[in-house]
Structures are given as C-alpha cells and as structure tokens.
Amino acid sequence: MVEMRQLVSEGGAVAFTIDGPRGPRQIAKRGPVVLARITGAPIVPFYVSLDRAWTLRTWDHFVIPKPFARAYVRAANKIFVGADATEEQLDAAHREMQAALERVTADAEAYFSSARN
C-alpha cells in the first residue's frame, strides 16, 4: 500500500486484483477505497473478458489468454472518496465499487457470449 501511494502521488496508476490474494472469489477488498481516500485518486472498476482463454482450476479461476485471443475491456464510472470520509462513507464507497465490478463483469462476459449466438 505504501508503494502504491507513492506511485499514485508521482502521477502513476495502480490496479488491484479485486479479490486479493486469498479470496473469496470476486468479492472486492477494501484496499482501493482506502487508497482513494489517502491519495484523492478515483477508483475505476474494470473487467477484461477474453474470447479464448485457459481457465486454471484454482480458487480464483485464473485466466490465461490463448494466442491471438481478443479482449473486451469494460470500465465503470469513477468513484471518488473524500479525504475526510467517515467509516460509513467508506463502507458505501466499497459497496458502490463491488456493485460496479459486478455490472462491468456481467457486461464484459456477455460481450463474447452474445457474439457467439
């Protein structure tokens, strides 16, 4: 988190894996909300779907694109968290982030499914 804060303060961008290193699968952790409060940078939930990929039999169903796979990226609106956000506001931002992630995931996954039909 310290390194991410430094990178953002230098004008860089960072990305989180939504479910962290141990899950549960596709349940967002609070890290992006905390970093947004500290740095003032917005949260931009996004998802990348692939038309062809290998899915590993791991807890998170890790996906590896197959050669020449096409990708579709879907992003949600920015979520801002104030520097003075209360615990209730942090919880609300976390819920908003989770809901946005679920929306963009469903939309991106449907993109290639509907193209096949």
Biotite code that builds the C-alpha atoms (Angstrom):
import biotite.structure as struc

atoms = struc.array([
    struc.Atom([0.000, 0.000, 0.000], chain_id="A", res_id=1, res_name="MET", atom_name="CA", element="C"),
    struc.Atom([2.889, 2.368, 0.784], chain_id="A", res_id=2, res_name="VAL", atom_name="CA", element="C"),
    struc.Atom([4.443, 1.777, -2.641], chain_id="A", res_id=3, res_name="GLU", atom_name="CA", element="C"),
    struc.Atom([1.079, 2.225, -4.360], chain_id="A", res_id=4, res_name="MET", atom_name="CA", element="C"),
    struc.Atom([0.535, 5.504, -2.520], chain_id="A", res_id=5, res_name="ARG", atom_name="CA", element="C"),
    struc.Atom([3.946, 6.720, -3.644], chain_id="A", res_id=6, res_name="GLN", atom_name="CA", element="C"),
    struc.Atom([3.315, 5.704, -7.254], chain_id="A", res_id=7, res_name="LEU", atom_name="CA", element="C"),
    struc.Atom([-0.066, 7.462, -7.337], chain_id="A", res_id=8, res_name="VAL", atom_name="CA", element="C"),
    struc.Atom([1.439, 10.609, -5.768], chain_id="A", res_id=9, res_name="SER", atom_name="CA", element="C"),
    struc.Atom([4.004, 10.623, -8.613], chain_id="A", res_id=10, res_name="GLU", atom_name="CA", element="C"),
    struc.Atom([1.197, 10.584, -11.182], chain_id="A", res_id=11, res_name="GLY", atom_name="CA", element="C"),
    struc.Atom([1.199, 6.846, -11.821], chain_id="A", res_id=12, res_name="GLY", atom_name="CA", element="C"),
    struc.Atom([-1.686, 4.426, -11.918], chain_id="A", res_id=13, res_name="ALA", atom_name="CA", element="C"),
    struc.Atom([-2.168, 1.257, -9.894], chain_id="A", res_id=14, res_name="VAL", atom_name="CA", element="C"),
    struc.Atom([-4.515, -1.698, -10.173], chain_id="A", res_id=15, res_name="ALA", atom_name="CA", element="C"),
    struc.Atom([-5.841, -4.144, -7.624], chain_id="A", res_id=16, res_name="PHE", atom_name="CA", element="C"),
    struc.Atom([-6.974, -7.714, -8.101], chain_id="A", res_id=17, res_name="THR", atom_name="CA", element="C"),
    struc.Atom([-10.484, -7.397, -6.715], chain_id="A", res_id=18, res_name="ILE", atom_name="CA", element="C"),
    struc.Atom([-10.474, -10.449, -4.508], chain_id="A", res_id=19, res_name="ASP", atom_name="CA", element="C"),
    struc.Atom([-6.985, -10.107, -3.081], chain_id="A", res_id=20, res_name="GLY", atom_name="CA", element="C"),
    struc.Atom([-4.533, -12.950, -2.714], chain_id="A", res_id=21, res_name="PRO", atom_name="CA", element="C"),
    struc.Atom([-6.884, -15.296, -0.849], chain_id="A", res_id=22, res_name="ARG", atom_name="CA", element="C"),
    struc.Atom([-10.455, -14.509, -1.806], chain_id="A", res_id=23, res_name="GLY", atom_name="CA", element="C"),
    struc.Atom([-13.291, -15.100, -1.563], chain_id="A", res_id=24, res_name="PRO", atom_name="CA", element="C"),
    struc.Atom([-13.569, -15.116, -5.344], chain_id="A", res_id=25, res_name="ARG", atom_name="CA", element="C"),
    struc.Atom([-14.905, -11.919, -6.944], chain_id="A", res_id=26, res_name="GLN", atom_name="CA", element="C"),
    struc.Atom([-15.527, -10.174, -3.628], chain_id="A", res_id=27, res_name="ILE", atom_name="CA", element="C"),
    struc.Atom([-13.726, -6.823, -3.614], chain_id="A", res_id=28, res_name="ALA", atom_name="CA", element="C"),
    struc.Atom([-11.421, -5.949, -0.774], chain_id="A", res_id=29, res_name="LYS", atom_name="CA", element="C"),
    struc.Atom([-11.374, -2.519, 0.830], chain_id="A", res_id=30, res_name="ARG", atom_name="CA", element="C"),
    struc.Atom([-7.826, -1.579, -0.278], chain_id="A", res_id=31, res_name="GLY", atom_name="CA", element="C"),
    struc.Atom([-8.823, 0.534, -3.295], chain_id="A", res_id=32, res_name="PRO", atom_name="CA", element="C"),
    struc.Atom([-11.239, 2.562, -1.149], chain_id="A", res_id=33, res_name="VAL", atom_name="CA", element="C"),
    struc.Atom([-8.558, 3.247, 1.455], chain_id="A", res_id=34, res_name="VAL", atom_name="CA", element="C"),
    struc.Atom([-6.011, 4.212, -1.210], chain_id="A", res_id=35, res_name="LEU", atom_name="CA", element="C"),
    struc.Atom([-8.555, 6.513, -2.875], chain_id="A", res_id=36, res_name="ALA", atom_name="CA", element="C"),
    struc.Atom([-9.165, 8.290, 0.445], chain_id="A", res_id=37, res_name="ARG", atom_name="CA", element="C"),
    struc.Atom([-5.436, 8.700, 1.089], chain_id="A", res_id=38, res_name="ILE", atom_name="CA", element="C"),
    struc.Atom([-4.466, 9.868, -2.409], chain_id="A", res_id=39, res_name="THR", atom_name="CA", element="C"),
    struc.Atom([-7.587, 11.527, -3.787], chain_id="A", res_id=40, res_name="GLY", atom_name="CA", element="C"),
    struc.Atom([-7.300, 9.351, -6.890], chain_id="A", res_id=41, res_name="ALA", atom_name="CA", element="C"),
    struc.Atom([-10.571, 7.904, -8.176], chain_id="A", res_id=42, res_name="PRO", atom_name="CA", element="C"),
    struc.Atom([-11.417, 4.213, -8.289], chain_id="A", res_id=43, res_name="ILE", atom_name="CA", element="C"),
    struc.Atom([-12.193, 2.960, -11.802], chain_id="A", res_id=44, res_name="VAL", atom_name="CA", element="C"),
    struc.Atom([-13.681, -0.554, -11.634], chain_id="A", res_id=45, res_name="PRO", atom_name="CA", element="C"),
    struc.Atom([-12.961, -2.539, -14.794], chain_id="A", res_id=46, res_name="PHE", atom_name="CA", element="C"),
    struc.Atom([-13.067, -6.071, -16.158], chain_id="A", res_id=47, res_name="TYR", atom_name="CA", element="C"),
    struc.Atom([-11.380, -7.745, -19.127], chain_id="A", res_id=48, res_name="VAL", atom_name="CA", element="C"),
    struc.Atom([-13.113, -10.646, -20.866], chain_id="A", res_id=49, res_name="SER", atom_name="CA", element="C"),
    struc.Atom([-11.492, -12.884, -23.464], chain_id="A", res_id=50, res_name="LEU", atom_name="CA", element="C"),
    struc.Atom([-12.939, -14.755, -26.392], chain_id="A", res_id=51, res_name="ASP", atom_name="CA", element="C"),
    struc.Atom([-10.483, -17.638, -25.917], chain_id="A", res_id=52, res_name="ARG", atom_name="CA", element="C"),
    struc.Atom([-8.606, -18.498, -22.744], chain_id="A", res_id=53, res_name="ALA", atom_name="CA", element="C"),
    struc.Atom([-7.436, -21.244, -20.466], chain_id="A", res_id=54, res_name="TRP", atom_name="CA", element="C"),
    struc.Atom([-9.044, -21.188, -17.027], chain_id="A", res_id=55, res_name="THR", atom_name="CA", element="C"),
    struc.Atom([-6.972, -22.745, -14.279], chain_id="A", res_id=56, res_name="LEU", atom_name="CA", element="C"),
    struc.Atom([-8.527, -24.981, -11.641], chain_id="A", res_id=57, res_name="ARG", atom_name="CA", element="C"),
    struc.Atom([-7.546, -22.639, -8.822], chain_id="A", res_id=58, res_name="THR", atom_name="CA", element="C"),
    struc.Atom([-9.698, -20.938, -6.184], chain_id="A", res_id=59, res_name="TRP", atom_name="CA", element="C"),
    struc.Atom([-9.827, -17.775, -8.289], chain_id="A", res_id=60, res_name="ASP", atom_name="CA", element="C"),
    struc.Atom([-10.252, -19.469, -11.709], chain_id="A", res_id=61, res_name="HIS", atom_name="CA", element="C"),
    struc.Atom([-7.161, -17.650, -13.002], chain_id="A", res_id=62, res_name="PHE", atom_name="CA", element="C"),
    struc.Atom([-7.462, -16.940, -16.739], chain_id="A", res_id=63, res_name="VAL", atom_name="CA", element="C"),
    struc.Atom([-4.647, -17.037, -19.304], chain_id="A", res_id=64, res_name="ILE", atom_name="CA", element="C"),
    struc.Atom([-5.373, -15.683, -22.796], chain_id="A", res_id=65, res_name="PRO", atom_name="CA", element="C"),
    struc.Atom([-4.812, -18.127, -25.643], chain_id="A", res_id=66, res_name="LYS", atom_name="CA", element="C"),
    struc.Atom([-2.618, -16.952, -28.523], chain_id="A", res_id=67, res_name="PRO", atom_name="CA", element="C"),
    struc.Atom([-4.395, -14.330, -30.691], chain_id="A", res_id=68, res_name="PHE", atom_name="CA", element="C"),
    struc.Atom([-7.293, -14.080, -28.241], chain_id="A", res_id=69, res_name="ALA", atom_name="CA", element="C"),
    struc.Atom([-9.437, -10.964, -28.452], chain_id="A", res_id=70, res_name="ARG", atom_name="CA", element="C"),
    struc.Atom([-10.118, -8.955, -25.319], chain_id="A", res_id=71, res_name="ALA", atom_name="CA", element="C"),
    struc.Atom([-13.016, -6.716, -24.368], chain_id="A", res_id=72, res_name="TYR", atom_name="CA", element="C"),
    struc.Atom([-12.493, -4.183, -21.593], chain_id="A", res_id=73, res_name="VAL", atom_name="CA", element="C"),
    struc.Atom([-15.437, -2.668, -19.764], chain_id="A", res_id=74, res_name="ARG", atom_name="CA", element="C"),
    struc.Atom([-14.975, 0.130, -17.218], chain_id="A", res_id=75, res_name="ALA", atom_name="CA", element="C"),
    struc.Atom([-17.403, 1.775, -14.819], chain_id="A", res_id=76, res_name="ALA", atom_name="CA", element="C"),
    struc.Atom([-17.682, 5.420, -13.851], chain_id="A", res_id=77, res_name="ASN", atom_name="CA", element="C"),
    struc.Atom([-15.076, 6.815, -11.486], chain_id="A", res_id=78, res_name="LYS", atom_name="CA", element="C"),
    struc.Atom([-15.748, 6.533, -7.771], chain_id="A", res_id=79, res_name="ILE", atom_name="CA", element="C"),
    struc.Atom([-14.337, 9.331, -5.617], chain_id="A", res_id=80, res_name="PHE", atom_name="CA", element="C"),
    struc.Atom([-13.648, 9.016, -1.898], chain_id="A", res_id=81, res_name="VAL", atom_name="CA", element="C"),
    struc.Atom([-13.112, 12.174, 0.124], chain_id="A", res_id=82, res_name="GLY", atom_name="CA", element="C"),
    struc.Atom([-10.052, 12.583, 2.330], chain_id="A", res_id=83, res_name="ALA", atom_name="CA", element="C"),
    struc.Atom([-12.395, 13.144, 5.277], chain_id="A", res_id=84, res_name="ASP", atom_name="CA", element="C"),
    struc.Atom([-14.684, 10.178, 4.516], chain_id="A", res_id=85, res_name="ALA", atom_name="CA", element="C"),
    struc.Atom([-16.290, 8.587, 7.562], chain_id="A", res_id=86, res_name="THR", atom_name="CA", element="C"),
    struc.Atom([-16.414, 4.831, 8.116], chain_id="A", res_id=87, res_name="GLU", atom_name="CA", element="C"),
    struc.Atom([-19.988, 4.847, 6.818], chain_id="A", res_id=88, res_name="GLU", atom_name="CA", element="C"),
    struc.Atom([-18.889, 6.679, 3.664], chain_id="A", res_id=89, res_name="GLN", atom_name="CA", element="C"),
    struc.Atom([-16.001, 4.227, 3.188], chain_id="A", res_id=90, res_name="LEU", atom_name="CA", element="C"),
    struc.Atom([-18.451, 1.343, 3.522], chain_id="A", res_id=91, res_name="ASP", atom_name="CA", element="C"),
    struc.Atom([-20.775, 2.992, 0.989], chain_id="A", res_id=92, res_name="ALA", atom_name="CA", element="C"),
    struc.Atom([-17.889, 3.505, -1.469], chain_id="A", res_id=93, res_name="ALA", atom_name="CA", element="C"),
    struc.Atom([-16.894, -0.142, -1.004], chain_id="A", res_id=94, res_name="HIS", atom_name="CA", element="C"),
    struc.Atom([-20.461, -1.287, -1.751], chain_id="A", res_id=95, res_name="ARG", atom_name="CA", element="C"),
    struc.Atom([-20.590, 1.007, -4.793], chain_id="A", res_id=96, res_name="GLU", atom_name="CA", element="C"),
    struc.Atom([-17.269, -0.421, -6.036], chain_id="A", res_id=97, res_name="MET", atom_name="CA", element="C"),
    struc.Atom([-18.483, -4.011, -5.575], chain_id="A", res_id=98, res_name="GLN", atom_name="CA", element="C"),
    struc.Atom([-21.737, -3.285, -7.416], chain_id="A", res_id=99, res_name="ALA", atom_name="CA", element="C"),
    struc.Atom([-19.858, -1.569, -10.262], chain_id="A", res_id=100, res_name="ALA", atom_name="CA", element="C"),
    struc.Atom([-17.490, -4.517, -10.555], chain_id="A", res_id=101, res_name="LEU", atom_name="CA", element="C"),
    struc.Atom([-20.413, -6.920, -10.770], chain_id="A", res_id=102, res_name="GLU", atom_name="CA", element="C"),
    struc.Atom([-22.030, -4.798, -13.521], chain_id="A", res_id=103, res_name="ARG", atom_name="CA", element="C"),
    struc.Atom([-18.900, -4.476, -15.667], chain_id="A", res_id=104, res_name="VAL", atom_name="CA", element="C"),
    struc.Atom([-18.061, -8.159, -15.196], chain_id="A", res_id=105, res_name="THR", atom_name="CA", element="C"),
    struc.Atom([-21.500, -9.252, -16.364], chain_id="A", res_id=106, res_name="ALA", atom_name="CA", element="C"),
    struc.Atom([-21.411, -6.866, -19.309], chain_id="A", res_id=107, res_name="ASP", atom_name="CA", element="C"),
    struc.Atom([-17.911, -7.879, -20.413], chain_id="A", res_id=108, res_name="ALA", atom_name="CA", element="C"),
    struc.Atom([-18.612, -11.593, -20.053], chain_id="A", res_id=109, res_name="GLU", atom_name="CA", element="C"),
    struc.Atom([-21.808, -11.209, -22.100], chain_id="A", res_id=110, res_name="ALA", atom_name="CA", element="C"),
    struc.Atom([-19.932, -9.446, -24.910], chain_id="A", res_id=111, res_name="TYR", atom_name="CA", element="C"),
    struc.Atom([-18.337, -12.580, -26.356], chain_id="A", res_id=112, res_name="PHE", atom_name="CA", element="C"),
    struc.Atom([-21.250, -14.834, -25.346], chain_id="A", res_id=113, res_name="SER", atom_name="CA", element="C"),
    struc.Atom([-23.687, -12.771, -27.406], chain_id="A", res_id=114, res_name="SER", atom_name="CA", element="C"),
    struc.Atom([-21.218, -12.603, -30.328], chain_id="A", res_id=115, res_name="ALA", atom_name="CA", element="C"),
    struc.Atom([-21.227, -16.429, -30.499], chain_id="A", res_id=116, res_name="ARG", atom_name="CA", element="C"),
    struc.Atom([-25.039, -16.703, -30.602], chain_id="A", res_id=117, res_name="ASN", atom_name="CA", element="C"),
])
